[in-house]
Amino acid sequence: MPSDLAKKKAQKKKEAAKSRQKAKKPGEDGEGEKPEQGQQNGAESNGVDILTKEMDEFELKKTEARAVTGVLASHPNSTDVHVASLSLTFHGQELLQDTSLELNSGRRYGLIGLNGTGKSMLLSAIGHREIPIPEHIDIYHLTREMAPSDKTALQCVMEVDEERIHLEKEAERLASEDSECEKLMELYERLEELDADKAEVRASQILHGLGFTAAMQQKKLKDFSGGWRMRVALARALFLKPFMLLLDEPTNHLDLDACVWLEEELSQFKRILVLISHSQDFLNGVCTNIMHLHERKLKYYTGNYDQYIKTREELEENQMKRFNWEQDQIKHMKNYIARFGHGSAKLARQAQSKEKTLQKMVASGLTESVSNDKTLSFCFPPCGKIPPPVIMVQNVSFKYSDDQPHIYKNLEFGIDLDTRVALVGPNGAGKSTLLKLLTGELLPTDGMIRKNSHVKIGRYHQHLTEQLELDLSPLDYMMKCYPEIKEREEMRKIIGRYGLTGKQQVNPIRNLSDGQKCRVCFAWLAGQNAHMLFLDEPTNHLDIETIDALADAINEYEGGMMLVSHDFRLIQQVAQEIWVCEKQTITKWNRDILAYKHHLKKKIDKNSHGV
C-alpha cells in the first residue's frame, strides 16, 4: 500500500494535472493529430514502447517469418498478463502449441529450455507485441548494442526526455479521469525516478556498476567496442525501469564483477522481468519464478532455479510412480481378459468388467512417461603426452602501444597438461590478452614465452561463430574443415554428439540459433586434437544442459585448460586454480570461486556507498 506521504504527493499532482487540463484550449490535447512515425497500434502514444525505434533489419526479417496466435485472458486494465491458446511458428516450424503465457506484476521469470526450442523467439514476439499485451504496459526488449555515435555513454543512458513526456501525458490522462488506480501511483513513482535532478546520479551509478569508470562515462559511443555498447544498452534498460523488461542473456558481455552487480540490481526489480540466462547461479540470485519451454509448452514453477530442479524432480518422480502403477494395472487386466474372457460365465463377466474399467482408464487419459530434455555427452579426444614444461612465461610484460599503460608487467609462470585454471578479474585487466599471448596471436613487449615445439593449442573465443561459413550446412562445413574424414555418415555421428541432429546438420548455418552455432564451433574445436584448451567465454548462448556436458568433457579431457568465464557454476565444476588478473599482474586466489563471488559482493557494497 502507498504511504500517506505518497498519497498526498499523488493528490497534489492530480490537482495540478486537472488544472492544467482545464486550462487547455480546444484542440491542444492533440486529438485528431496523426501519430508520429514509429508508433505501433497506439502503443507508443500510451507510454513509451520505444522498442520499434531500436529494431534493426535483422529483427524485421525475423518478425516476417514468425506467426503468432493467442487470446488475452486477463483484464485489459490489469497489471498482470495472461494469454491463452498461445501458438508460435517460425519459418513454418512450430515452437509453441496451444500453451498459456502468464506474467504477473512483481515477478521475475527465468525462461529456460534447450537451444533451438524458441526462447529468444518468444521474447522477441512479446517485445514486438505480436502477442496481445495491454497497451498501458510498456515493454523494453534488449536486443542489440547501441549504435556508434558522438554521444557519450552517460548521455545515451539519460536520453529519457521523450520517455518523461509520454509518462506525463499518461499521468495527466489518468488524473483527469479522477482515477485512484495503482497505475497512476506507478507513473508518479517512475516520473520521480526520471526527475532530471536525480537522473544523472542514477545513470552514473548504473554505468559504474556495469564497469564504466568516470572517464569512460564521458567517452563517445563510437570509441567503444560492441560489447561495451551492449552494456550501454543494458544501462538504458535498467535506467528506464519499464513495466515489462525482457533480457536475453544479459551477462554475455559482462565480467564477474558486473555479473554480481547486475544480479543484485535485477533482484530488486519490482515490475515484470523475463530473463533468458544460461547461468544457474544468476537465475538463483534473480528469479522468483521459472518458465520451462519444453515440448512446445510453457510450464511454470515457483521459486528460483534450485527450487525448480527440486520441484521438477518431485513431480516427475510422482508422475513415473503413477505411470508405472497404471501400466501394471493395464498389463494385469489385459492378462486377465486374455485368460478368462472366454471361460465360465462368472469369469467372463469379471473379464468384461475389467475391460470396461480399462476402457474408462484410457478414455480419461493415461499418465505419460516422463520425457526429459535430451542430455549431451561430448568429448575432447585424447591428445597424447608431451613432456613438461609445455608453456613457460618468463619475465613477460605487455602493452598494446607505446603511449598506453602496461596490461602486464614481469609475469613468471608455467602451464602443463595438468593445468586447470580459471582467469578472473575486471574487464580490461587482460584475461583475453593473456590467452592471445600464450597462443602467439600477440607478442610480448618484453620477456619471452617458450612453448614445447609439439604443443597444439585449441582456442575457443566469443567471435568464433563469425568464422563459420553461414551458407554451408554444419555437415558441409565440418567436411571442409576435416577432409581426412571421407564418410558423411561418420561426420554426422561426430556432429550429433554436440546436440545437432537431423535437419539441423544439413540446413544452412545461418538458420541455426546462436546456441546451435556455438555447438558447431565445439565440434570444430574437438577436431583440433589440442594439448591445451584456451576457452574464452565458452558458455555464451549455450543452454544449461550443454554447459553441464561441456564441464564433463573438460573434466575427462587429458590436456591442459585455461578458462575465462562469467559462469560461476562452470568455474566451480572445472577449475582447480583461480588466477586473478588485475593491476598489471596475476595473483593466485587461494579459496574457491564462491568465496571470490562473496569478495566481489563486499567490494560492490563498499563502492556503492562511495559513488
Sequence and secondary structure as in RCSB ss.txt:
>XXXX:A:sequence
MPSDLAKKKAQKKKEAAKSRQKAKKPGEDGEGEKPEQGQQNGAESNGVDILTKEMDEFELKKTEARAVTGVLASH
PNSTDVHVASLSLTFHGQELLQDTSLELNSGRRYGLIGLNGTGKSMLLSAIGHREIPIPEHIDIYHLTREMAPSD
KTALQCVMEVDEERIHLEKEAERLASEDSECEKLMELYERLEELDADKAEVRASQILHGLGFTAAMQQKKLKDFS
GGWRMRVALARALFLKPFMLLLDEPTNHLDLDACVWLEEELSQFKRILVLISHSQDFLNGVCTNIMHLHERKLKY
YTGNYDQYIKTREELEENQMKRFNWEQDQIKHMKNYIARFGHGSAKLARQAQSKEKTLQKMVASGLTESVSNDKT
LSFCFPPCGKIPPPVIMVQNVSFKYSDDQPHIYKNLEFGIDLDTRVALVGPNGAGKSTLLKLLTGELLPTDGMIR
KNSHVKIGRYHQHLTEQLELDLSPLDYMMKCYPEIKEREEMRKIIGRYGLTGKQQVNPIRNLSDGQKCRVCFAWL
AGQNAHMLFLDEPTNHLDIETIDALADAINEYEGGMMLVSHDFRLIQQVAQEIWVCEKQTITKWNRDILAYKHHL
KKKIDKNSHGV
>XXXX:A:secstr
   HHHHHHHHHHHHHHHHHHHH  TTTT TT    TT  TTTTTTT  GGGGG  HHHHHHHHTEEEEEEE S 
TT SSEEEEEEEEEETTEEEEEEEEEEE TT EEEEE  TTSSHHHHHHHHHTT S   TTS EEEE S     S
SBHHHHHH  HHHHHHHHHHHHHHHHTT   HHHHHHHHHHHHT HHHHHHHHHHHHHHTT  HHHHTSBGGGS 
HHHHHHHHHHHHHHH  SEEEEESTTTT  HHHHHHHHHHHTT  SEEEEE S HHHHHHH SEEEEEETTEEEE
EES HHHHHHHHHHHHHHHHHHHHHHHHHHHHHHHHHHHHTTS HHHHHHHHHHHHHHHHHHHT           
            S SEEEEEEEE SSTTS  SEEEEEEEE TT EEEEE  TTSSHHHHHHHHHTSS  SEEEEE
E TT  EEEE TTGGGGS TTS HHHHHHHH TT   HHHHHHHHHTTT  GGGGTS GGGS HHHHHHHHHHHH
HTT  SEEEEESTTTT  HHHHHHHHHHHHH  SEEEEE S HHHHHHH SEEEEEETTEEEEE S HHHHHHHH
HHHHHHHHHH 
